[in-house]
């Protein structure tokens, strides 16, 4: 790849990340207003020692994840929450070694159907990412340092129980939500750009 093409791709990726940050912020503020009624100018955010953002006043926990053109926001009024969305696609073995424990790796490789292997791989990946994000400790907790039991879908840590919910989105995306709140919605609510614009208008008016 030429240097010029690399620069173009770097510039494009930088712009995409900047746009994702802007949309993430706007979506969060719109949903905070919708669910707890806190207006734009009254919303104050902070970050914990690991960089996880939180709403200072309002009693609402939130977390955001994005993959390609999709962004997801998870909200909770009763407990900590983390969310992860990933596009299901082939991955290198080195990535599996990065986040899977031996038992998890064996459960994947023991499947004969490559499609099922891929689906299970991204189930583990998103579940683990959502747990780390719910804890709010960033990458200080390696994904390979703990295991996920798909038959139980909960983890007890520091006297708290963290529950999980998996979603399939548009057949090619996997979403996992982790929370100390046990109840989860049955489906993902999809918001179009026009609906977001309407919410933002109400937010600032």
Secondary structure, 3 states (H helix, E strand, C coil): CCHHHHHHHHHHHHHHHHHHHHHHHHHHHHHHHHHHCCCHHHCCEEECCCCCEEECCCCCEEEEEEECCEEEEEEECCCCEEEEEEECCCCCHHHHHHHCCHHHHHHHHCCCCHHHHHHHHHHHHHHHHHHHHHHCCHHHCCHHHCCCCCCCCEEEECCEEEEEEEEEECCCEEEEEEECCCCCCCCCCCCCHHHHHHHHHHHHC
